[in-house]
Amino acid sequence: MFKNRVFASCCLVLLTSCSAGGDGANGDYHGVALVSSKGDTVFVKSYNWGLTGDKQISTVADNDRPLGWEDQSQPGIVKGLDPFQYRFAHDTLTLYARSPLPAFAIRCPSIVVQYQLVDNSHHMPFYEPLGNSTYHRVPD
């Protein structure tokens, strides 16, 4: 009888603690504002969820609305961990990715967005600690 209660209690705890994938309430939002010399702003945003934070969506947008679990099917959303790295310098946002990214709908006239496909050998140096590097990972 005691073993059954302990087993039932453990199952209840597991079932209630693993529900983050459905409602997204337990996710982790990250957003970084990049401001041009003319005052235009773009945002690099990501949202992680899951038991170990191993589910992720990311985007680049011209608004600061936080991403959430419900945004998975929106246009301009990239699914997966480590979707791209980026560098913002001289009003140019360069996105480095191993696979093609969607064209992000950004309306910031003073910011140029460049997409650069890189193979794995050119992608790996982004992971080396570079001190005050100008390259950033998503989420940052």
N, C-alpha and C positions, 0 to 999 in steps of 0.2 A: 504494500500500500504506500509506504513512504517513498520507495523508488519511483512509483508512478507519479507521485506529486512532484518530486524533484525533476523528473524527465519532462513533465508537462510545464513546469515553471521555466525550465531551460528553453524549451521550444517556444514558449510565449515571448521570452526575452529576445531570442533570435529573430522571430518573425516581426516584432515591432521595431527592432533596431536596424533592419536591413531594408527599410522601405524608401530610402532616399532616391532610388531610381525612378519612382513613379511620380512623386509630386515635386521634386526638385527643391523642396524647402530646405534641405540640408546642404546645398551646394555652396561653392566658393567662387565669388565673382572677383575679377581683376580688371582694372581699366587704367590706361595710361593716356594722358592728354599730351599731344604734340602740337605746339603752337608755332606758326610761321612768323616771319619778320613783319608781316602785314596784319597779324592778329587772327588769322584763320586757324581753326583747330580741328584736328582729326584725332580719333580715339582708337587705340588698339585695345580690343576687349576680348576676354575669355571667361568661360564659365566651366567649372569642374564639378562633378558629382560622382556618386558611386561610393561603395564601401571604402575604397582606398583612394578615391579621387581620380580614378583611371578612365573616366569618361570626360570628354572635353569638346566644346564648340568654341570657335573663335571668329572674329571678324574685324574689319577696319571700317569705321563709320564716321560721319560728320556730326553725330549727336552723342550725348553722354548717357543715354538711356541704358541702364544695366542689362546685360544679357541674362537670360534665365533658361531653365529646362524647356520651357514651352517654345523657345525660339529655334529649335533644332531644324525645323522645316522651312525657315525663312530663306529668301534668296540672299546670297552673299555670305552664307555661313559655311565655315570649314569644320568638318568633324575630324576628331582624332587628336591625340597628344602630339605635341611638337609640330604644329602645322607649318610654321615659317619662323624665320628670324628677320629682324628688321634693323634698319639704320636710318636715322633722321638727321640730315645735315644740309644746310644751305637751302631750306624750303623744299627738299626732295626726300620723300619717303621711299626707300628701296626695300622691297620684300624679297627675301631669299627663300626659295622652297625647292623641295625635291620633286614635287609633282605640281601640275598647273593649278593655279588658284583662280577663283571666280573674279570677275571684274567687280570690285567693290564700288558701290554707288556713292561716290564722294563728290560733294559740291563745294569745293574750297578752291577758288581760282588761284590763290597764291601757292598752293601745294601741288607739286608734281609727284605722282605715284609711279614708280617703276617696278616691274616684275622681273625677277631674274631666276631662271631655273638653274639649279646647281646639282651636279652629281654628288654622290656620297663622299668622295674624296675631298671635294671643295666644301662640303657641308660640315664635315667633322671638325675643322678648325674653330667653328663657332663655339664648340664646347670646351675649348682650352681656356683656362682662366687668363684673362688679359689685363687684369687690374682695372683701370678706368676705360674699359672698352666702349666704343661707340656702337657696338652691335648688341642687340637685345633679343632675348628669347620670349616666346609667348607661352605661358604667362610670365611676366617679368617680376 
